[in-house]
Amino acid sequence: MVDLTYELSFKGVASPTLRAAFVDCELGTGVGTTWVRCTHDAVREIIARIDEFGLELLDVRLIAEHRPSDG
């Protein structure tokens, strides 16, 4: 079985206050960027949050992660 996870990146390094807005997701930083990982079901909500904060969305990637099957 495959779990679909999306990674969205936006310009800038998230402050502690901004990180709190994404507490329900995995969040990390790179050089001048922040990435957020979320489920397929949450991707539209996360894009809306990024937009609400006036952040510049740089990239949206689909990451396929394999889950061991039972049996």
C-alpha positions as CSV (number, residue, x, y, z in Angstrom):
1,M,0.0,0.0,0.0
2,V,1.2,3.5,-0.7
3,D,0.6,6.6,1.4
4,L,0.6,9.9,-0.5
5,T,2.4,12.8,1.1
6,Y,2.9,16.2,-0.3
7,E,5.8,18.6,0.4
8,L,5.1,22.2,-0.1
9,S,7.8,24.8,0.1
10,F,7.6,28.6,0.6
11,K,10.1,31.4,0.6
12,G,11.6,32.4,3.9
13,V,12.4,30.6,7.2
14,A,9.4,30.2,9.4
15,S,9.4,32.0,12.7
16,P,8.3,30.2,15.9
17,T,4.9,32.0,15.5
18,L,4.5,30.9,11.9
19,R,5.6,27.3,12.9
20,A,2.7,27.2,15.3
21,A,0.3,27.7,12.4
22,F,1.6,24.4,10.9
23,V,1.8,22.4,14.1
24,D,-0.4,19.6,12.5
25,C,2.3,19.0,9.8
26,E,5.9,18.0,9.6
27,L,7.9,21.2,9.0
28,G,11.5,21.9,8.2
29,T,13.8,24.6,6.8
30,G,16.4,24.9,4.1
31,V,18.5,27.9,3.0
32,G,15.9,30.7,2.8
33,T,13.0,28.3,2.5
34,T,10.6,26.4,4.7
35,W,8.9,23.1,3.7
36,V,5.7,21.6,5.0
37,R,4.7,17.9,4.6
38,C,1.1,16.9,4.8
39,T,-1.3,14.3,3.6
40,H,-3.2,14.4,0.4
41,D,-6.4,15.3,2.3
42,A,-4.8,18.4,3.8
43,V,-2.9,19.8,0.8
44,R,-5.5,22.3,-0.2
45,E,-5.9,23.6,3.4
46,I,-2.1,24.0,3.7
47,I,-2.0,25.9,0.4
48,A,-4.8,28.2,1.7
49,R,-2.8,28.8,5.0
50,I,0.3,29.7,3.0
51,D,-1.8,32.1,0.9
52,E,-3.5,33.6,4.0
53,F,-0.1,34.5,5.5
54,G,1.0,36.1,2.3
55,L,3.8,33.7,1.8
56,E,5.3,32.9,-1.6
57,L,4.6,29.3,-2.5
58,L,7.7,27.9,-4.4
59,D,7.0,24.3,-5.0
60,V,4.5,21.4,-4.4
61,R,5.8,17.9,-4.7
62,L,4.1,14.5,-4.3
63,I,6.1,12.0,-2.3
64,A,5.1,8.3,-2.4
65,E,5.9,6.4,0.8
66,H,5.4,2.7,0.9
67,R,3.7,1.2,3.9
68,P,4.3,-2.5,4.8
69,S,1.2,-4.6,3.9
70,D,-0.3,-6.9,6.5
71,G,0.3,-10.5,5.7
